[in-house]
Amino acid sequence: MNPSSLQGKVALVTGASSGIGRATALMLAGLGCRVMAIARNAHRLAEVGRTPGISILAMPLDQLDGREAEVDETRKRLGPYSILVNNAGRGGYLSRPIWDEDWSNWRATQDINLDAPFHLTHLAAQDMKRTGWGRVVMVSSTAGQVG
């Protein structure tokens, strides 16, 4: 893909306050995308938002209505979706044997790692289908390769 073909495309990047999400948001903005960077940490996200071409939205992804609000707010501010980067993740909770693990930790992890990417993709894909162009990137952890 020619990087100049991304000029003006709308991209939503989750987990954008640090690491891969931050780097992805900065890269896409550098290629001319209009980026909505989403993360829970408002302070770190504000630093990312100082970059031209990046708008920010400090919200968690663990609730259905919150995800809908994020998608709607992005459309309202930037226009229809072209790119979705599902990068946010919750890990490190299984530091004890499964029989000692708490159900709420399990559910919270599934909300962020599985439900949010599905739901955001479901919502954003409507724009991609309507405009005839779109890309969805799913970022995962190597933790899924370790038993």
N, C-alpha and C positions, 0 to 999 in steps of 0.2 A: 504494500500500500504506500502510495506517495504521501509523505507527511503533509504536503501542502493541501491535500484533499481533506484534512481535518479542520482547516480554517473555518471558524464560525460554528462548528458542531457543538452541541450541548452534551456535556458529560457530567454524570454524577459519580462521585468516588466516595465510598464509605470507608470508615477507619482512616480518615485523611489527616489526622492530627500528628501522626508519627509514622516512621518506618516506610514500608512499601506503599501504603496509601498516600502518605505525604509526597513521596517521590513521584508517584504516578500523577497526582494532582498537579504538581509543579511541571512535570514533563508535558502533560496534555495542554496546560495553559501556555507553555513555551511553544507549542506547535499550533497555537491559535484557537484552541477550543475555549468555549465559555464553560467554566467548571464550577459545579456546586460541590464543595467539600463538606462532608458530613462526619461528625464525630461527637462523642460525649464530652470530651475535655475542651471546654470553651476557651480556656487560656492558651493552650497549645494551638488550637484551631485558629485563634485570632492572629497568630504569627503567620500561618499559612495564608490567611486572608489578606495579608499585606501585598501579596503578589498580584500584579495586574492580571485580570482575566479570571480571578478566583473569587467566587462568592462563598460565604460560609453559612452553615446552619448547625448549631450545637444542639443535637437531640439524640436520645438513645434509639436504638433499633429494635428494642425488645417487645414493643407493643404494636399490634396491627394498626390501630388508628394513628399512631405516631408515624409509621411508615407511609401511610396514605397522605398524611399532612406533609411529609418531606417531599414526596413525589409531586403533589399539587403545588407546593411552594416553589419547587424548582421550575416547573412549567410556567408558573406565574412570573417569576423573575427572569428566566432565561429562554423559555420557549420549549418546543418539543424535544424529547430525548433522541440522541443519536448513539450515545455510548453510556454504558453502565458498568462500573467496576465494583463488584461485590468483594470488598477486601476486609471489612470488619470481621473480627473473630474473638471468641472468648475461649481461652484455654487455661491449662494449668490447674484445673479444679480437682482432678483425680490424683491427689497426693496421698490418698489412703486406699485401702482395699475396697472393692466395689460393694461389699456387704456393709461397709461403714459409711458409704457415700449417701449424701442427703438428696432426696428427690428434687428439691428446689434448685440445687446446683445443676443437676442433670437437665431439668427443664429450661433453666436460664441459658445454658449452653446451646441447647437445641434451638431456642428462640433466636439467638444471634447467628449461630453457625449454619443452620439449615432453613428455618422458617423465613428469616429476613431475606436471604438471597432469593429464595423462591418467590416470595411476595413482591419484592422490588422488581424482579425480572418480569413477573406477570404484569405489573402495572406499567413499567417502562416499555415493554415490548409492543404495547398498543400503539405508541407513537412511531416506533420503528417500522411496524407493519404498514401503518398509514402513509409514512413518507417513503417507504421502499428502501430504507437503508438503516442499518444499526449494527452495533457490536456489543456483546455482553462478555465480560471477562470475570471468571470465577477464580479467586485467589484462595488457596488452602494452605494448611500447615503440613509440615513433614510429620507431625505427631500422628497422623493417620497411618503412617507406615510402620509405626513402632507398636509392638504388642504390649 
